[in-house]
C-alpha cells in the first residue's frame, strides 16, 4: 500500500513536471532526491549507441565527468552503492545509479548521498525505477517536440530554398498551410488560373475560388490527407475567367503539415484527345472509303467503308504499296508525292474491285507534310459514284438513243456526223449522208396495229446496223424515217454497194406476228464535200433526194442533184 501511494505521489510530481517547460526537470530531480534521501539527483541521457553523453538534466554533481557515466553504463553498475574514492571523486559521500531504458532511450538516474554507502530497499528500488521510467517518457516527449520544431523549421527552409525554382518552372506548383491558406503560387499557376499570389494571400479559403461547388470542393479536400495523395488525379478547377480546366494534381505533405501541390494543365490535351476520338469515330463511321498511306505510299490503315467499296480488307492492303489508283502519267495525282506535288487533288477514276468488277470513284487525295514540308502521309478519300455513272449512262441513253430501236437518235447522229466530217477533212475522204423512209409503213400500222409497226421498225433498224461498218452509223429520226452515214469514201459511188444491200435487206419478208409482210425503202443521198460541208445541210439535201426517190417509184436510192432542186 505504501508503495502504491508513493507511486501516486510520484505520478503527481511527474504531471507537474509535464505542465511546466522550465521547471519540469528540476522538479523531477528534486522529487527523486527526496524519495531516496539523497543530497541531489540528475538524469544523464546517452546517445550514439550509448557511446557518448548526449545531455545532463538537473544539477550536475561536483567533479562528475562524462566518463564516469559511460563507465557505469558499460560495467552495468546499477543499484549498488558507489563511493567517492571508488569513482576517484573528492569528498566522502556516496552515489547510486539507476538505469533508464525505454525503446531507443538509454541513460542513468544518478543520486548523490551524504553517506558513503546509501541503503537501497526493495520499495525504494521500485520507486526509483518508476522515476527512471517517467524520466524516459519526459525525455521522449522532449525529443518529439524538438523534432517537430526542427521539422517545422526544415519545412519552411525547404519551401524558401525551392521558391525561386518553383516560381519559374513551367509546371503548376502551389502550396497551402494547415489552415488552407496559400503559401506558394508560382508563375505558371498565375498564368493558367488568372489569380496572382497577392490576391490569393488575402483569401481565407482560396480553394473555394477554384471549386465553387461545395460537393466537389469537399472531394478535393478529402484527398489532401489520403495515403495515396501523391498519385496524380484529374480535377476540373475553375479559372478566373470562368472556364473549366482539366488538370492533374498530386499532393506532397510536408512534415509540418503544410502541403505542396504539383499539377499539369491538360485542358488542351484533353480537347485534342476529344478531337482525335471524334476523328476516329468519323474515320470508322464515314460512308466514304478512307485510306491512309505513309510517305512511300505504303498503306497504313483503311476504314470499313473502304472495304465495302473495294472489297479489300485491312489485312489485304496493310503494309503494301497501294496500286489501286495507278494511272497513266498526267491522269491523276502522282503517288508517292514529292516536294513539287500539289497538296490536294480531286478527280474521277475507275478501279477494279477485289471481285474484278469496275468501280467508278470520285477520288480526293491530300498530301500531309511536316513543318519542314517533307511528305509524311497521303490521305485518300473514295466516294463510290458507280450508281451516278450508271444513272448518267441511262440519261445519256435516253437523250442520245432511240427508246424503241436502241440505235442513235437525231441528236447523237448530228454529233457523230460532225466528228466524221472533221475526220474526213483531215484525211481527205468523203462521207455519204443518207435519208431513208419506209414505203407503205402507214398501211401496216393501220391494218396490223402499232405493235406490229413497232416490231417492224426494230427489225429494220437491226438489219441496217448489221450492214454498216464500225465507222458508219444509222439513226432513227422519227416515225419510219432513218438516217445513214457512210464514211471513208474516195468516190461518191463507193457507197452504192452498201445501199443496194440495204434495200435488199429491207425488202426481205418480215414476220411481226402471224402475218408475213413486206416493205421497201426510199433513200436519198448527199455527199460531203461535193454537196455541202455542213452536216445539217447534207441531211436536208438527202431528205430532198429521198422524196425524188419516192417520185421515181420507191424502193430505190437517189443522189442529190443541186441543179434539179435549184430549178424548183
TIRO-194645 format. One line per field, with one value per residue (C-alpha): x, z, y; residue in three letters. Coordinates in steps of 0.2 Angstrom, whole numbers. Layout:
BEGIN
c1 <- X	...
c3 <- Z	...
c2 <- Y	...
rest <- ALA	...
This chain:
BEGIN
c1 <- 0	14	22	6	4	22	19	4	14	27	15	8	25	28	11	18	34	25	15	30	43	56	54	49	67	71	55	58	76	71	57	69	82	68	61	79	85	99	108	104	99	101	97	111	105	117	117	125	123	127	144	143	134	120	114	113	97	96	110	127	137	154	168	157	163	155	167	160	143	149	159	144	134	147	150	132	135	116	108	124	132	147	160	168	185	180	175	190	180	183	173	166	149	142	132	119	115	98	97	85	79	64	63	79	82	97	103	105	96	111	109	122	121	130	134	147	136	117	105	93	77	66	52	65	71	54	51	67	63	47	56	68	53	45	61	62	45	48	64	55	42	56	64	47	45	62	59	43	52	66	54	44	60	66	49	50	68	63	50	61	75	64	53	64	65	46	41	50	46	33	23	9	16	7	7	-6	-3	-13	-27	-29	-21	-10	9	16	9	21	20	13	-2	-5	-4	-16	-28	-28	-26	-10	-2	-5	-24	-24	-15	-30	-42	-45	-51	-44	-49	-67	-62	-56	-70	-86	-97	-96	-98	-84	-73	-75	-70	-54	-51	-53	-38	-26	-23	-25	-11	-11	-11	5	-4	-9	-28	-39	-49	-58	-55	-62	-51	-53	-62	-75	-68	-67	-49	-44	-29	-19	-14	-3	-1	16	13	27	32	25	8	9	6	14	3	11	-1	-2	-14	-20	-35	-28	-23	-40	-48	-35	-40	-58	-54	-44	-58	-71	-59	-58	-77	-78	-65	-74	-92	-88	-99	-84	-69	-53	-35	-20	-3	15	27	31	13	13	-5	-6	-25	-41	-59	-74	-81	-65	-68	-87	-82	-67	-69	-51	-49	-36	-27	-26	-18	-9	10	8	11	-6	-8	-27	-25	-11	-14	-6	5	-4	-21	-21	-11	7	9	21	21	36	41	33	17	1	-6	-23	-30	-48	-54	-63	-55	-60	-53	-56	-64	-57	-71	-64	-79	-77	-80	-81	-74	-73	-55	-49	-30	-22	-3	1	18	28	34	49	37	43	29	23	7	-6	-25	-36	-55	-65	-83	-92	-100	-104	-123	-121	-112	-125	-138	-129	-127	-146	-149	-137	-145	-162	-155	-145	-153	-170	-180	-189	-174	-159	-150	-144	-157	-156	-145	-132	-132	-128	-114	-107	-109	-99	-85	-85	-84	-70	-60	-64	-57	-41	-40	-46	-60	-79	-95	-112	-127	-142	-161	-171	-190	-200	-213	-230	-227	-243	-254	-246	-249	-267	-271	-260	-258	-245	-237	-234	-227	-215	-209	-206	-196	-185	-181	-177	-165	-156	-154	-147	-135	-128	-124	-114	-95	-90	-85	-103	-119	-138	-150	-169	-175	-193	-208	-202	-188	-169	-153	-137	-119	-106	-88	-71	-76	-65	-79	-97	-102	-92	-107	-119	-115	-120	-136	-140	-138	-148	-163	-162	-162	-177	-186	-185	-201	-205	-215	-220	-234	-245	-244	-229	-227	-215	-209	-197	-187	-184	-166	-159	-140	-130	-111	-98	-89	-97	-115	-111	-98	-112	-120	-137	-137	-131	-146	-158	-151	-153	-171	-175	-166	-177	-193	-185	-183	-202	-207	-197	-206	-199	-188	-173	-159	-156	-141	-145	-144	-141	-146	-163	-168	-161	-174	-188
c3 <- 0	4	-12	-22	-13	-16	-35	-35	-27	-40	-54	-47	-47	-65	-70	-63	-72	-89	-86	-84	-98	-87	-70	-76	-74	-58	-50	-56	-50	-33	-31	-34	-21	-8	-11	-10	4	-7	-7	-26	-42	-60	-77	-89	-107	-119	-137	-152	-146	-128	-133	-129	-116	-125	-111	-92	-85	-67	-56	-61	-47	-42	-51	-61	-79	-94	-92	-75	-83	-98	-86	-75	-90	-98	-82	-78	-60	-56	-39	-30	-18	-26	-15	-20	-18	-29	-43	-39	-34	-20	-4	7	1	-10	-26	-34	-52	-59	-77	-89	-103	-114	-133	-140	-125	-114	-99	-80	-65	-54	-35	-24	-5	10	17	8	7	5	8	-6	0	-12	-11	-14	-29	-36	-34	-42	-57	-59	-58	-71	-82	-80	-84	-100	-105	-102	-112	-126	-126	-127	-142	-151	-148	-154	-169	-173	-171	-182	-195	-194	-197	-211	-220	-220	-226	-239	-247	-246	-254	-268	-270	-284	-293	-291	-297	-314	-319	-332	-321	-309	-291	-276	-258	-243	-225	-212	-211	-230	-234	-249	-246	-263	-280	-295	-311	-321	-309	-311	-330	-330	-317	-319	-300	-293	-277	-268	-272	-265	-249	-245	-246	-230	-241	-259	-264	-264	-279	-289	-284	-281	-280	-261	-265	-277	-266	-252	-263	-267	-249	-244	-254	-245	-231	-241	-241	-260	-261	-271	-285	-299	-300	-313	-307	-315	-307	-312	-319	-315	-332	-328	-339	-333	-334	-335	-323	-315	-297	-284	-266	-256	-237	-228	-210	-203	-211	-225	-242	-259	-274	-291	-306	-325	-336	-348	-355	-372	-372	-367	-381	-393	-387	-389	-407	-410	-404	-415	-430	-426	-425	-441	-449	-444	-447	-464	-478	-490	-490	-482	-485	-476	-483	-477	-487	-499	-502	-491	-484	-465	-462	-471	-464	-465	-480	-490	-488	-493	-509	-515	-506	-499	-480	-469	-469	-488	-490	-474	-477	-496	-509	-515	-533	-534	-541	-553	-569	-585	-582	-581	-577	-559	-543	-543	-528	-518	-518	-519	-514	-531	-529	-525	-508	-514	-530	-534	-549	-556	-558	-562	-552	-551	-535	-527	-537	-553	-557	-561	-549	-553	-539	-535	-528	-516	-511	-498	-495	-477	-474	-458	-453	-465	-480	-481	-486	-471	-477	-490	-486	-499	-499	-510	-515	-524	-539	-549	-547	-553	-568	-571	-570	-581	-594	-593	-595	-610	-617	-616	-623	-637	-642	-649	-635	-647	-658	-647	-661	-661	-662	-672	-658	-657	-676	-678	-666	-675	-691	-686	-680	-696	-706	-696	-699	-717	-719	-710	-721	-737	-739	-742	-732	-739	-729	-732	-728	-728	-727	-727	-741	-735	-717	-713	-721	-709	-694	-700	-704	-691	-677	-669	-660	-677	-683	-669	-671	-689	-685	-673	-686	-699	-688	-684	-702	-706	-692	-697	-714	-708	-703	-686	-693	-701	-691	-693	-683	-681	-685	-680	-686	-701	-706	-703	-707	-713	-713	-723	-721	-728	-746	-760	-773	-771	-780	-767	-756	-769	-764	-746	-752	-763	-749	-738	-750	-752	-733	-730	-745	-737	-728	-710	-698	-684	-679	-688	-704	-716	-723	-735	-735	-746	-743	-752	-749	-753	-753	-751	-752	-742	-748	-765	-760	-744	-730	-716	-708	-707	-725	-730	-721	-728	-746	-743	-737	-753	-763	-754	-760	-778	-775	-770	-785	-796	-790	-772	-767	-774	-769	-777	-776	-773	-789	-784	-802	-801	-785	-789	-803	-791
c2 <- 0	12	8	11	28	33	29	40	54	52	52	68	76	70	78	94	92	90	105	117	119	127	118	100	93	102	96	78	78	86	73	59	65	67	50	42	53	60	76	79	69	71	62	58	53	44	44	35	18	23	28	47	58	67	78	80	86	93	99	91	83	92	84	71	69	60	46	42	40	30	18	14	10	-1	-10	-11	-5	-2	-1	-4	9	18	28	44	36	22	34	45	60	72	71	57	54	40	38	27	24	18	13	22	11	14	9	18	29	25	34	35	42	47	50	59	55	62	45	34	18	23	9	3	-6	-16	-2	12	2	1	19	24	13	22	38	32	27	44	52	42	47	65	64	56	70	82	73	74	92	96	85	94	111	105	98	114	124	112	113	132	131	119	130	145	137	130	145	153	137	134	151	149	131	128	117	121	122	129	127	128	128	118	131	131	147	149	150	147	151	150	160	145	145	163	161	147	152	171	175	182	176	193	191	173	178	188	174	163	149	151	133	139	150	135	124	134	118	113	94	95	105	93	78	88	92	74	69	80	68	52	39	40	59	59	50	61	63	73	88	102	118	135	148	167	169	156	142	125	117	99	97	83	86	77	82	81	83	92	86	102	98	111	104	106	103	99	99	99	109	96	106	107	89	83	94	86	69	73	79	63	52	62	60	41	40	49	38	22	29	38	32	36	25	32	25	32	29	33	44	29	26	10	8	11	9	9	11	-1	9	6	-12	-11	-1	-10	-27	-26	-28	-20	-36	-37	-20	-15	-13	-15	-1	5	0	3	20	18	28	35	50	66	57	60	63	56	44	44	63	74	92	98	88	98	96	92	83	78	69	53	37	19	4	-14	-21	-37	-47	-39	-28	-10	4	22	33	52	52	65	65	76	76	78	86	90	108	106	102	84	72	61	54	53	53	46	48	37	41	27	36	20	22	40	35	22	35	46	32	29	48	48	33	41	58	51	34	30	22	9	3	7	15	33	47	63	72	59	57	75	73	58	67	82	71	61	77	83	67	67	84	79	63	70	57	58	55	49	55	45	49	33	32	16	13	8	9	19	5	-8	2	5	-14	-23	-10	0	-15	-24	-7	-5	-23	-19	-3	-13	-27	-14	-5	-21	-26	-9	-10	-27	-20	-5	-4	2	19	21	25	23	33	34	52	49	38	27	39	34	42	33	39	30	36	34	36	41	42	45	29	18	19	11	-7	-4	5	-10	-22	-11	-10	-29	-32	-21	-29	-46	-53	-48	-58	-46	-58	-71	-62	-60	-43	-34	-16	-6	9	25	33	50	53	69	68	78	89	89	94	103	105	107	92	99	104	87	79	92	88	69	72	81	67	54	62	61	43	41	51	39	24	20	5	14	27	44	55	74	84	103	109	100	107	124	125	121
rest <- UNK	UNK	UNK	UNK	UNK	UNK	UNK	UNK	UNK	UNK	UNK	UNK	UNK	UNK	UNK	UNK	UNK	UNK	UNK	UNK	UNK	UNK	UNK	UNK	UNK	UNK	UNK	UNK	UNK	UNK	UNK	UNK	UNK	UNK	UNK	UNK	UNK	UNK	UNK	UNK	UNK	UNK	UNK	UNK	UNK	UNK	UNK	UNK	UNK	UNK	UNK	UNK	UNK	UNK	UNK	UNK	UNK	UNK	UNK	UNK	UNK	UNK	UNK	UNK	UNK	UNK	UNK	UNK	UNK	UNK	UNK	UNK	UNK	UNK	UNK	UNK	UNK	UNK	UNK	UNK	UNK	UNK	UNK	UNK	UNK	UNK	UNK	UNK	UNK	UNK	UNK	UNK	UNK	UNK	UNK	UNK	UNK	UNK	UNK	UNK	UNK	UNK	UNK	UNK	UNK	UNK	UNK	UNK	UNK	UNK	UNK	UNK	UNK	UNK	UNK	UNK	UNK	UNK	UNK	UNK	UNK	UNK	UNK	UNK	UNK	UNK	UNK	UNK	UNK	UNK	UNK	UNK	UNK	UNK	UNK	UNK	UNK	UNK	UNK	UNK	UNK	UNK	UNK	UNK	UNK	UNK	UNK	UNK	UNK	UNK	UNK	UNK	UNK	UNK	UNK	UNK	UNK	UNK	UNK	UNK	UNK	UNK	UNK	UNK	UNK	UNK	UNK	UNK	UNK	UNK	UNK	UNK	UNK	UNK	UNK	UNK	UNK	UNK	UNK	UNK	UNK	UNK	UNK	UNK	UNK	UNK	UNK	UNK	UNK	UNK	UNK	UNK	UNK	UNK	UNK	UNK	UNK	UNK	UNK	UNK	UNK	UNK	UNK	UNK	UNK	UNK	UNK	UNK	UNK	UNK	UNK	UNK	UNK	UNK	UNK	UNK	UNK	UNK	UNK	UNK	UNK	UNK	UNK	UNK	UNK	UNK	UNK	UNK	UNK	UNK	UNK	UNK	UNK	UNK	UNK	UNK	UNK	UNK	UNK	UNK	UNK	UNK	UNK	UNK	UNK	UNK	UNK	UNK	UNK	UNK	UNK	UNK	UNK	UNK	UNK	UNK	UNK	UNK	UNK	UNK	UNK	UNK	UNK	UNK	UNK	UNK	UNK	UNK	UNK	UNK	UNK	UNK	UNK	UNK	UNK	UNK	UNK	UNK	UNK	UNK	UNK	UNK	UNK	UNK	UNK	UNK	UNK	UNK	UNK	UNK	UNK	UNK	UNK	UNK	UNK	UNK	UNK	UNK	UNK	UNK	UNK	UNK	UNK	UNK	UNK	UNK	UNK	UNK	UNK	UNK	UNK	UNK	UNK	UNK	UNK	UNK	UNK	UNK	UNK	UNK	UNK	UNK	UNK	UNK	UNK	UNK	UNK	UNK	UNK	UNK	UNK	UNK	UNK	UNK	UNK	UNK	UNK	UNK	UNK	UNK	UNK	UNK	UNK	UNK	UNK	UNK	UNK	UNK	UNK	UNK	UNK	UNK	UNK	UNK	UNK	UNK	UNK	UNK	UNK	UNK	UNK	UNK	UNK	UNK	UNK	UNK	UNK	UNK	UNK	UNK	UNK	UNK	UNK	UNK	UNK	UNK	UNK	UNK	UNK	UNK	UNK	UNK	UNK	UNK	UNK	UNK	UNK	UNK	UNK	UNK	UNK	UNK	UNK	UNK	UNK	UNK	UNK	UNK	UNK	UNK	UNK	UNK	UNK	UNK	UNK	UNK	UNK	UNK	UNK	UNK	UNK	UNK	UNK	UNK	UNK	UNK	UNK	UNK	UNK	UNK	UNK	UNK	UNK	UNK	UNK	UNK	UNK	UNK	UNK	UNK	UNK	UNK	UNK	UNK	UNK	UNK	UNK	UNK	UNK	UNK	UNK	UNK	UNK	UNK	UNK	UNK	UNK	UNK	UNK	UNK	UNK	UNK	UNK	UNK	UNK	UNK	UNK	UNK	UNK	UNK	UNK	UNK	UNK	UNK	UNK	UNK	UNK	UNK	UNK	UNK	UNK	UNK	UNK	UNK	UNK	UNK	UNK	UNK	UNK	UNK	UNK	UNK	UNK	UNK	UNK	UNK	UNK	UNK	UNK	UNK	UNK	UNK	UNK	UNK	UNK	UNK	UNK	UNK	UNK	UNK	UNK	UNK	UNK	UNK	UNK	UNK	UNK	UNK	UNK	UNK	UNK	UNK	UNK	UNK	UNK	UNK	UNK	UNK	UNK	UNK	UNK	UNK	UNK	UNK	UNK	UNK	UNK	UNK	UNK	UNK	UNK	UNK	UNK	UNK	UNK	UNK	UNK	UNK	UNK	UNK	UNK	UNK	UNK	UNK	UNK	UNK	UNK	UNK	UNK	UNK	UNK	UNK	UNK	UNK	UNK	UNK	UNK	UNK	UNK	UNK	UNK	UNK	UNK	UNK	UNK	UNK	UNK	UNK
